[in-house]
Amino acid sequence: MGRFEFKQVVVLGAGFAGLLAARAVAPFASDVYVLEKDGDWDLRARKGIPQRYQCHTLLMRGQRILEDFFPGILNELAENGARPLDFSLDTCWFFRGQKMPQVPSSLIGYYATRVLWDRLVRQRLETFKNIHFIRNVSVKGLVSLSSDQEFVSLMTEPCAGRVLPKNSKEVLIIDALGARSQCAQWLSEIGVPAPPVVTQRIQIGYCTQIFQPASGLKVSWKALLAFPAHSTRGAVILPIENGNWLVTLISRGGDLPPKDPESFIEYLNSIDCPELQSALMHAVPMTSTFPYRIPVGLWRRYDQSEVPRNLLSLGDSVCRLNPTFGQGMTVVTQQAKILHELLRAKKSRDGLEALTTDYHQLISKVIRNAWELSSEEEEFQSDVRRSAFSNFFQKGAISLRNEAVATDDSTFVFFLEVCHLMRPFRALLSPLFLLRCTFVLARRLCFGRFARLGERSVDAKIPLRRLSTPRVTKGRAIGD
């Protein structure tokens, strides 16, 4: 039997998820159509990417998958101005008030703007002869092709001069429309029960501005993550193209970061991290500010519902994660890899019967791992637990782990590997790991309780330097 092939695949949405979906299915279809509502391919102007100016990164797991899909693309990032860094050694990370170790690791990767990530991937896909990008296409719903709703097709607005795939049971439809996808509603309209939805209260707001660091500035890091203890405020400085910094204010609850430049600086001053103020003391703003807010995390459980055999979802269309750990793009790459490997394993048309079911079951495991990691952070910040005992036990275990992570190099690297999705989240809950953390703290008590923390407390005594509000220069587009 020959390799299983769809005759055509239609991908809804040309964001990062849609691009990765197209790459995943391209070897198994005669034609792949990527439909995009926006008429402008200029990523800096696309309304279809509402967070295009915010922090975006691929964790180590995601960068390795991307390199497998597009060999050499990480080198292209460097050629376009992205700077490589060791996510451990080159990152000054204050997490819940503790300064994390800066030690060598194998976690070497890149930060870059979302515009650069998407542009490089799209340029690679344009070399595929069977991938076709179609702009100005608005999808209005789904149409059932059978009385039992096992197969569906798309209902679109008239597109003069555009060749769209014909309605057929052999057309695979991939929903990559993002968190605002209406696919679940469209299913309900044709009589298919919508999937159950799990939500996670996030209440996170952030605001980003591009800065040019002061000439000659010397710091011991390439990226700075500042999250003080007992505070709803935080900030990050990430290196991006052209030697610039992407500076993002982050808040929880109703304490939303301000939009205007002067209040932006005042907000930075309110964060208890002298390294942050010192680094930005003479930095020059290169753009205006870009705010965004995510009230809730959302997980559409397609793995727990019946879905048409030729329809599947990928990316934020399935799950919008808490952005605290920057997992979103990486989980997208994991889902695309699962789809690719499933299609490669299906050698006959019989595989179509279970493709969407198998796919949604497999990606649910990937999503759950990231969901649990981000859920722990939100639950730690609140007192919403089943009982006072469970609240005390879990927060105690987390505090034990955080103390060990902050004082032992190997424990920190292990924790960082979990954050980068190289290890499962449940590895942090294993008795062996908690025993390891207990041993680390016992050793610290016996041989110098504050040995490491004492060395770091010198930094905390630096007087808080007030940032002068610099004149805002005329903003340049990100990625220029």
C-alpha positions as CSV (number, residue, x, y, z in Angstrom):
1,M,0.0,0.0,0.0
2,G,1.2,3.5,-0.8
3,R,1.6,6.4,1.6
4,F,-1.7,7.7,2.9
5,E,-2.6,11.1,1.4
6,F,-5.4,13.6,1.6
7,K,-6.1,15.1,-1.7
8,Q,-6.4,18.5,-0.2
9,V,-5.9,20.2,3.2
10,V,-7.4,23.6,4.2
11,V,-5.8,25.5,7.1
12,L,-7.8,28.2,8.6
13,G,-5.5,31.0,9.7
14,A,-2.0,32.0,8.7
15,G,-0.6,32.8,12.2
16,F,2.2,30.7,13.7
17,A,-0.2,27.8,14.4
18,G,-1.5,27.8,10.9
19,L,2.0,27.9,9.4
20,L,3.2,25.0,11.5
21,A,0.0,23.0,10.6
22,A,0.7,23.6,6.9
23,R,4.3,22.3,7.3
24,A,3.1,19.3,9.2
25,V,0.6,18.1,6.5
26,A,2.5,19.2,3.4
27,P,4.3,15.9,2.7
28,F,0.9,14.0,2.9
29,A,-1.3,16.1,0.7
30,S,-1.4,17.1,-3.0
31,D,-2.4,20.7,-2.1
32,V,-2.5,22.7,1.1
33,Y,-4.5,25.9,1.2
34,V,-3.8,28.4,4.0
35,L,-6.7,30.8,4.3
36,E,-6.2,34.2,5.9
37,K,-8.8,36.9,6.6
38,D,-6.3,39.7,6.5
39,G,-5.4,41.2,3.1
40,D,-2.0,42.4,4.2
41,W,0.9,40.0,4.6
42,D,2.9,42.7,6.5
43,L,3.0,41.1,9.9
44,R,3.5,44.4,11.6
45,A,0.1,45.5,10.4
46,R,-1.9,42.3,10.6
47,K,-4.9,42.4,12.8
48,G,-5.0,38.6,12.9
49,I,-2.0,38.6,15.3
50,P,-3.3,40.7,18.3
51,Q,-0.2,39.9,20.4
52,R,2.3,40.6,17.7
53,Y,4.1,43.2,19.7
54,Q,4.2,41.2,23.0
55,C,6.8,38.8,24.4
56,H,7.1,35.7,22.3
57,T,9.6,32.9,22.5
58,L,10.1,29.3,21.7
59,L,11.2,27.2,24.6
60,M,13.9,24.6,24.1
61,R,11.4,21.9,23.2
62,G,9.8,24.1,20.6
63,Q,13.0,25.3,19.1
64,R,14.2,21.7,18.5
65,I,11.0,20.8,16.8
66,L,11.1,23.9,14.6
67,E,14.7,23.1,13.6
68,D,13.5,19.5,12.6
69,F,10.8,21.0,10.5
70,F,13.0,23.7,9.0
71,P,16.7,22.7,9.2
72,G,18.9,25.8,9.6
73,I,16.1,28.2,10.7
74,L,17.7,28.9,14.0
75,N,20.9,30.0,12.2
76,E,18.6,32.3,10.1
77,L,17.4,33.9,13.4
78,A,21.0,34.8,14.2
79,E,21.6,36.1,10.7
80,N,18.5,38.4,11.2
81,G,19.9,39.8,14.4
82,A,18.6,37.5,17.1
83,R,21.2,36.8,19.8
84,P,21.9,33.2,21.1
85,L,21.9,32.8,24.8
86,D,22.0,30.2,27.6
87,F,18.6,30.4,29.2
88,S,20.3,29.6,32.6
89,L,23.7,31.3,32.4
90,D,22.6,34.4,30.5
91,T,19.3,35.1,32.4
92,C,19.1,37.1,35.6
93,W,15.9,35.7,37.0
94,F,14.1,36.9,40.2
95,F,11.3,34.4,40.9
96,R,9.0,35.0,43.9
97,G,11.7,37.2,45.4
98,Q,14.5,34.7,45.0
99,K,17.4,35.2,42.6
100,M,18.0,32.1,40.6
101,P,21.5,30.7,39.9
102,Q,23.2,31.7,36.7
103,V,25.0,28.5,35.7
104,P,26.0,26.9,32.4
105,S,23.4,24.6,30.9
106,S,22.5,22.9,27.6
107,L,19.5,25.1,27.2
108,I,20.8,27.3,24.4
109,G,18.3,29.2,22.2
110,Y,17.0,32.5,21.0
111,Y,14.6,35.3,21.8
112,A,13.1,37.2,18.9
113,T,10.0,39.2,18.0
114,R,6.9,37.4,16.9
115,V,7.2,39.2,13.5
116,L,10.6,37.5,12.9
117,W,9.5,34.0,13.9
118,D,6.5,34.2,11.6
119,R,8.4,35.8,8.7
120,L,11.1,33.1,8.6
121,V,8.6,30.3,8.8
122,R,6.4,31.8,6.1
123,Q,9.4,32.3,3.8
124,R,10.3,28.6,4.2
125,L,6.7,27.5,3.4
126,E,6.7,29.7,0.2
127,T,9.2,27.3,-1.2
128,F,6.8,24.4,-1.0
129,K,5.1,24.0,-4.4
130,N,1.9,22.4,-2.9
131,I,1.3,25.1,-0.2
132,H,-0.9,28.0,-1.4
133,F,-1.6,31.1,0.6
134,I,-5.0,32.8,-0.1
135,R,-5.8,36.2,1.4
136,N,-9.0,38.0,2.1
137,V,-11.0,34.9,2.8
138,S,-13.6,35.0,5.5
139,V,-15.0,31.7,6.8
140,K,-18.6,31.9,7.9
141,G,-19.3,28.4,9.1
142,L,-19.4,24.7,8.4
143,V,-21.6,22.7,6.2
144,S,-22.4,19.0,6.8
145,L,-21.6,16.7,3.9
146,S,-23.5,13.7,5.4
147,S,-26.6,13.2,7.5
148,D,-24.6,12.0,10.5
149,Q,-22.3,15.1,10.3
150,E,-19.2,12.8,10.0
151,F,-17.7,15.0,7.3
152,V,-18.0,18.8,6.9
153,S,-16.9,21.5,4.5
154,L,-16.5,25.2,4.7
155,M,-18.9,28.0,4.1
156,T,-17.0,31.1,2.9
157,E,-17.7,34.4,1.4
158,P,-17.5,34.7,-2.4
159,C,-13.8,35.0,-3.4
160,A,-13.6,36.2,-7.0
161,G,-10.5,35.1,-8.8
162,R,-9.4,32.7,-6.0
163,V,-9.2,29.0,-6.4
164,L,-10.6,27.3,-3.3
165,P,-10.8,23.5,-2.7
166,K,-14.1,21.9,-3.7
167,N,-16.4,20.4,-1.0
168,S,-15.3,16.8,-0.5
169,K,-15.0,14.2,2.2
170,E,-11.3,13.9,1.3
171,V,-10.5,17.5,2.3
172,L,-8.9,17.8,5.8
173,I,-9.9,21.0,7.6
174,I,-7.5,22.4,10.3
175,D,-8.8,25.1,12.6
176,A,-5.9,27.4,13.5
177,L,-8.0,30.6,14.0
178,G,-6.7,31.2,17.5
179,A,-8.5,31.8,20.8
180,R,-11.4,33.6,19.1
181,S,-12.1,30.6,16.8
182,Q,-15.8,30.1,16.3
183,C,-15.4,26.5,15.2
184,A,-17.2,25.1,18.3
185,Q,-20.1,27.4,17.6
186,W,-20.2,26.3,13.9
187,L,-20.3,22.7,15.0
188,S,-23.3,23.5,17.2
189,E,-25.1,25.1,14.3
190,I,-25.0,21.9,12.2
191,G,-26.1,19.7,15.1
192,V,-22.7,18.6,16.5
193,P,-22.4,19.1,20.3
194,A,-19.7,21.7,21.1
195,P,-16.8,20.4,23.1
196,P,-16.8,21.0,26.9
197,V,-14.7,24.0,27.9
198,V,-12.3,24.2,30.9
199,T,-11.3,27.7,32.0
200,Q,-8.5,29.0,34.2
201,R,-8.8,32.4,35.9
202,I,-5.7,34.3,34.9
203,Q,-6.4,38.0,35.1
204,I,-3.0,38.9,33.5
205,G,-2.3,42.2,31.7
206,Y,0.9,43.3,30.1
207,C,2.3,46.2,28.2
208,T,5.4,46.2,26.0
209,Q,7.8,48.8,24.7
210,I,11.0,48.4,22.6
211,F,14.1,50.1,24.1
212,Q,17.6,50.6,22.8
213,P,20.1,49.9,25.7
214,A,22.6,52.5,26.6
215,S,25.8,52.4,24.6
216,G,28.6,50.7,26.6
217,L,26.3,49.3,29.2
218,K,27.9,46.2,30.9
219,V,25.6,43.7,32.6
220,S,26.1,40.0,33.6
221,W,23.0,38.9,31.7
222,K,21.3,39.0,28.3
223,A,17.8,38.6,29.7
224,L,16.2,39.8,32.9
225,L,13.1,38.4,34.5
226,A,11.9,40.3,37.6
227,F,9.0,38.8,39.7
228,P,9.2,40.1,43.3
229,A,7.7,38.1,46.1
230,H,4.2,39.1,47.4
231,S,3.6,41.5,44.5
232,T,1.2,41.5,41.6
233,R,3.7,43.3,39.4
234,G,6.7,42.1,37.4
235,A,8.7,43.0,34.3
236,V,11.0,41.3,31.8
237,I,13.8,42.5,29.5
238,L,14.4,40.3,26.6
239,P,17.1,40.6,23.8
240,I,15.6,40.9,20.3
241,E,16.9,41.8,16.9
242,N,19.2,44.7,16.2
243,G,20.6,44.7,19.7
244,N,17.3,46.1,21.1
245,W,15.4,45.1,24.3
246,L,11.8,44.1,24.5
247,V,10.6,45.4,27.9
248,T,7.3,44.1,29.1
249,L,5.3,45.1,32.3
250,I,3.3,42.2,33.7
251,S,0.5,42.3,36.2
252,R,-2.0,40.1,37.9
253,G,-5.5,40.9,39.0
254,G,-6.9,44.4,38.3
255,D,-3.6,46.2,38.5
256,L,-3.2,46.6,34.7
257,P,0.0,48.2,33.4
258,P,-0.4,51.7,32.0
259,K,-0.2,52.6,28.4
260,D,1.2,56.1,28.4
261,P,5.1,56.4,28.4
262,E,5.4,58.3,31.6
263,S,3.2,56.0,33.6
264,F,5.1,53.1,32.0
265,I,8.3,54.3,33.6
266,E,6.6,54.9,36.9
267,Y,5.4,51.4,36.9
268,L,8.9,50.1,36.2
269,N,10.1,52.1,39.2
270,S,7.5,50.5,41.5
271,I,9.0,47.0,40.9
272,D,11.4,46.0,43.6
273,C,14.4,45.1,41.4
274,P,17.4,47.4,41.4
275,E,18.9,45.6,38.4
276,L,15.8,46.5,36.4
277,Q,16.0,50.2,37.1
278,S,19.8,50.3,36.6
279,A,19.6,48.6,33.2
280,L,17.0,51.0,31.9
281,M,18.4,54.1,33.5
282,H,19.7,55.5,30.2
283,A,17.9,53.2,27.7
284,V,16.0,55.0,24.8
285,P,12.4,54.0,23.9
286,M,12.1,53.0,20.2
287,T,8.4,52.5,19.9
288,S,5.1,53.4,21.6
289,T,3.6,51.0,24.2
290,F,1.5,48.0,23.2
291,P,-1.0,46.8,25.9
292,Y,-2.8,43.4,26.0
293,R,-4.9,41.6,28.5
294,I,-5.8,37.9,29.0
295,P,-8.6,37.4,31.6
296,V,-8.9,33.6,31.4
297,G,-7.2,30.5,30.1
298,L,-9.3,28.4,27.8
299,W,-9.2,24.7,26.9
300,R,-11.7,23.3,24.5
301,R,-11.8,19.6,25.2
302,Y,-12.1,18.2,21.7
303,D,-10.6,15.0,23.1
304,Q,-13.8,14.5,25.1
305,S,-16.3,15.1,22.3
306,E,-17.2,13.7,18.9
307,V,-15.7,15.7,16.1
308,P,-16.2,15.3,12.3
309,R,-13.6,12.9,10.8
310,N,-12.1,15.6,8.6
311,L,-11.8,18.4,11.2
312,L,-9.2,19.1,13.8
313,S,-8.0,22.1,15.8
314,L,-4.5,23.3,16.6
315,G,-3.0,26.1,18.7
316,D,-5.1,28.6,20.7
317,S,-8.1,27.3,18.9
318,V,-7.8,24.3,21.3
319,C,-6.1,25.9,24.3
320,R,-5.1,29.4,25.3
321,L,-2.5,29.0,28.0
322,N,-1.4,31.3,30.8
323,P,1.4,33.3,29.3
324,T,3.5,33.4,32.5
325,F,5.8,30.6,31.4
326,G,5.8,31.5,27.6
327,Q,4.6,28.0,26.6
328,G,2.1,28.9,23.9
329,M,4.2,28.7,20.7
330,T,6.1,25.7,22.0
331,V,2.9,23.7,22.6
332,V,1.9,24.6,19.0
333,T,5.1,23.0,17.7
334,Q,4.4,19.9,19.8
335,Q,0.9,19.7,18.3
336,A,2.2,20.1,14.8
337,K,4.8,17.3,15.4
338,I,2.1,15.0,16.7
339,L,0.0,15.6,13.6
340,H,2.9,15.1,11.3
341,E,3.9,11.8,13.0
342,L,0.3,10.5,13.0
343,L,0.0,11.2,9.2
344,R,3.3,9.5,8.6
345,A,2.2,6.4,10.5
346,K,-1.1,6.1,8.7
347,K,-0.3,4.1,5.5
348,S,-3.8,3.5,4.2
349,R,-7.1,5.4,3.9
350,D,-8.4,3.4,6.8
351,G,-6.4,5.7,9.0
352,L,-8.8,8.6,8.3
353,E,-11.4,6.9,10.4
354,A,-9.5,7.6,13.6
355,L,-7.1,10.4,12.7
356,T,-8.9,13.3,14.4
357,T,-9.8,11.2,17.5
358,D,-6.2,10.0,17.9
359,Y,-4.8,13.5,17.3
360,H,-7.0,15.2,19.9
361,Q,-6.3,12.5,22.4
362,L,-2.5,12.9,22.0
363,I,-2.4,16.6,22.1
364,S,-4.5,16.6,25.3
365,K,-1.5,15.1,27.0
366,V,0.8,17.8,25.8
367,I,-1.7,20.5,26.8
368,R,-2.2,19.0,30.2
369,N,1.5,19.2,31.0
370,A,1.7,22.9,30.2
371,W,-1.7,23.6,31.8
372,E,-0.7,22.1,35.1
373,L,2.6,24.0,35.2
374,S,0.8,27.3,34.7
375,S,-2.1,26.4,37.0
376,E,0.3,25.8,39.9
377,E,1.6,29.4,39.6
378,E,-1.9,30.8,39.8
379,E,-3.0,28.6,42.6
380,F,0.1,29.5,44.6
381,Q,-0.8,33.2,44.3
382,S,-4.3,32.5,45.7
383,D,-5.9,30.7,48.6
384,V,-8.6,29.0,46.5
385,R,-8.0,25.3,47.5
386,R,-10.1,22.3,48.5
387,S,-9.2,22.6,52.2
388,A,-6.9,24.4,54.6
389,F,-4.8,21.3,54.9
390,S,-4.2,20.7,51.2
391,N,-3.5,24.5,50.8
392,F,-0.9,24.3,53.5
393,F,0.7,21.1,52.2
394,Q,0.9,22.2,48.5
395,K,2.2,25.7,49.3
396,G,4.7,24.2,51.7
397,A,6.0,21.8,49.0
398,I,6.2,24.6,46.5
399,S,8.1,26.8,49.0
400,L,10.5,23.9,49.7
401,R,11.1,23.5,46.0
402,N,11.7,27.2,45.4
403,E,14.2,27.5,48.2
404,A,16.1,24.5,46.8
405,V,16.0,25.7,43.2
406,A,17.3,29.1,44.3
407,T,20.3,27.7,46.2
408,D,21.4,24.6,44.3
409,D,22.6,24.8,40.7
410,S,21.7,21.3,39.5
411,T,18.2,21.6,41.0
412,F,17.7,24.9,39.3
413,V,18.7,23.4,35.9
414,F,16.3,20.5,36.5
415,F,13.5,23.0,37.2
416,L,14.3,25.0,34.1
417,E,14.2,21.9,32.0
418,V,10.6,21.4,33.2
419,C,9.8,25.0,32.4
420,H,11.1,24.4,28.9
421,L,8.9,21.3,28.5
422,M,12.0,19.1,28.3
423,R,10.7,17.1,31.3
424,P,7.1,16.6,32.4
425,F,5.6,18.9,35.1
426,R,4.9,15.9,37.4
427,A,8.6,15.4,37.7
428,L,8.5,18.4,40.2
429,L,6.0,16.5,42.3
430,S,7.8,13.2,42.5
431,P,8.9,12.0,46.0
432,L,12.4,11.6,44.7
433,F,12.6,15.3,43.6
434,L,11.1,16.6,46.9
435,L,13.5,14.4,48.8
436,R,16.3,16.0,46.8
437,C,15.1,19.4,47.7
438,T,14.9,18.5,51.3
439,F,18.5,17.3,51.2
440,V,19.6,20.5,49.5
441,L,18.1,22.6,52.2
442,A,19.4,20.4,55.0
443,R,22.9,20.7,53.6
444,R,22.5,24.5,53.5
445,L,21.4,24.6,57.1
446,C,24.4,22.5,58.2
447,F,27.1,24.2,56.1
448,G,26.0,27.8,55.9
449,R,22.4,28.7,56.0
450,F,22.7,31.9,53.9
451,A,25.8,31.1,51.9
452,R,24.3,31.8,48.5
453,L,21.6,34.1,49.6
454,G,24.0,36.2,51.5
455,E,26.2,36.7,48.5
456,R,23.2,37.9,46.5
457,S,21.8,40.1,49.2
458,V,24.5,42.6,48.3
459,D,22.6,43.4,45.1
460,A,19.4,44.0,47.0
461,K,21.1,46.8,49.0
462,I,21.8,48.9,45.9
463,P,19.7,52.1,46.3
464,L,16.7,52.1,44.0
465,R,17.6,54.3,41.1
466,R,14.8,56.4,39.7
467,L,14.4,56.3,36.0
468,S,14.1,59.7,34.4
469,T,11.3,59.7,31.8
470,P,13.1,59.9,28.5
471,R,11.8,61.7,25.5
472,V,9.9,59.2,23.4
473,T,11.4,59.0,19.9
474,K,9.2,58.5,16.9
475,G,8.3,54.8,17.0
476,R,9.7,52.3,14.5
477,A,7.9,49.2,13.5
478,I,9.1,46.1,15.3
479,G,11.2,44.0,13.0
480,D,12.5,46.9,11.0
